[in-house]
Amino acid sequence: MKAIVDKKTCIGCGLCTDECPSVFKMGEDVAVVIVNEVPTDAIEDCKEAAQSCPVEAIKLEN
């Protein structure tokens, strides 16, 4: 699974970094993905981060 943050949509709230710090970190103004593939043990947290994003800036691809 791959996570993608739409930098134009992201408002930098940081919720995804709280939910799944092994995949997301805060850049200067927006969240960024720090892995090419979501680790197996982080998949559920990553899905929760995507669902919790208030502006739906996170997309997950298989």
FINUKE-63298 format. One record per residue (C-alpha): residue number from 1; x, y, z. Coordinates in nm, 4 decimals. Example, Ala and Ser with C-alpha at 12.3 -4.5 7.8 and 13.67 -1.06 7.14 Angstrom:
BEGIN
+-------+----------+----------+----------+
| torke |       xx |       yy |       zz |
+-------+----------+----------+----------+
|     1 |   1.2300 |  -0.4500 |   0.7800 |
|     2 |   1.3670 |  -0.1060 |   0.7140 |
+-------+----------+----------+----------+
This chain:
BEGIN
+-------+----------+----------+----------+
| torke |       xx |       yy |       zz |
+-------+----------+----------+----------+
|     1 |   0.0000 |   0.0000 |   0.0000 |
|     2 |   0.1157 |   0.3502 |  -0.0803 |
|     3 |   0.0047 |   0.6706 |   0.0941 |
|     4 |  -0.0154 |   1.0021 |  -0.0886 |
|     5 |  -0.0758 |   1.3470 |   0.0609 |
|     6 |  -0.2310 |   1.6079 |  -0.1671 |
|     7 |  -0.0208 |   1.9097 |  -0.0734 |
|     8 |  -0.2722 |   2.1508 |  -0.2250 |
|     9 |  -0.5491 |   2.0149 |  -0.0033 |
|    10 |  -0.3573 |   1.9490 |   0.3201 |
|    11 |  -0.4099 |   2.2131 |   0.5888 |
|    12 |  -0.1240 |   2.0907 |   0.8103 |
|    13 |  -0.3375 |   1.9968 |   1.1102 |
|    14 |  -0.0982 |   1.7142 |   1.2054 |
|    15 |  -0.3651 |   1.4567 |   1.2811 |
|    16 |  -0.2079 |   1.2025 |   1.0455 |
|    17 |   0.1303 |   1.2364 |   1.2160 |
|    18 |  -0.0370 |   1.1659 |   1.5497 |
|    19 |  -0.2265 |   0.8657 |   1.4102 |
|    20 |   0.0578 |   0.7135 |   1.2075 |
|    21 |   0.4037 |   0.8633 |   1.2738 |
|    22 |   0.5782 |   0.5761 |   1.0955 |
|    23 |   0.4262 |   0.6954 |   0.7640 |
|    24 |   0.3631 |   1.0696 |   0.8022 |
|    25 |   0.5589 |   1.3661 |   0.9342 |
|    26 |   0.5018 |   1.7379 |   0.9183 |
|    27 |   0.6935 |   1.9307 |   0.6578 |
|    28 |   0.7089 |   2.3084 |   0.6749 |
|    29 |   0.3372 |   2.3659 |   0.6128 |
|    30 |   0.1877 |   2.0295 |   0.5200 |
|    31 |   0.2180 |   1.6607 |   0.6007 |
|    32 |   0.4554 |   1.4470 |   0.3967 |
|    33 |   0.4860 |   1.0718 |   0.3493 |
|    34 |   0.8193 |   0.9358 |   0.4738 |
|    35 |   0.8014 |   0.5813 |   0.3304 |
|    36 |   0.7589 |   0.4399 |  -0.0200 |
|    37 |   0.5420 |   0.1529 |   0.1015 |
|    38 |   0.3315 |   0.1550 |   0.4171 |
|    39 |   0.4804 |  -0.1036 |   0.6557 |
|    40 |   0.2525 |  -0.3990 |   0.7226 |
|    41 |   0.2282 |  -0.3182 |   1.0917 |
|    42 |   0.1195 |   0.0409 |   1.0136 |
|    43 |  -0.1568 |  -0.0308 |   0.7610 |
|    44 |  -0.4475 |   0.0014 |   1.0059 |
|    45 |  -0.3057 |   0.3224 |   1.1573 |
|    46 |  -0.2509 |   0.4617 |   0.8074 |
|    47 |  -0.6107 |   0.3837 |   0.7095 |
|    48 |  -0.7308 |   0.5544 |   1.0271 |
|    49 |  -0.5178 |   0.8606 |   0.9476 |
|    50 |  -0.6649 |   0.8810 |   0.5965 |
|    51 |  -1.0215 |   0.8454 |   0.7278 |
|    52 |  -0.9602 |   1.1030 |   1.0011 |
|    53 |  -0.8136 |   1.3708 |   0.7731 |
|    54 |  -1.0547 |   1.6659 |   0.7987 |
|    55 |  -0.9955 |   1.7743 |   0.4374 |
|    56 |  -0.9510 |   1.4258 |   0.2836 |
|    57 |  -0.5970 |   1.5073 |   0.1674 |
|    58 |  -0.4686 |   1.1494 |   0.2106 |
|    59 |  -0.5189 |   0.8879 |  -0.0565 |
|    60 |  -0.4228 |   0.5210 |  -0.0244 |
|    61 |  -0.3315 |   0.3067 |  -0.3247 |
|    62 |  -0.2795 |  -0.0693 |  -0.3329 |
+-------+----------+----------+----------+
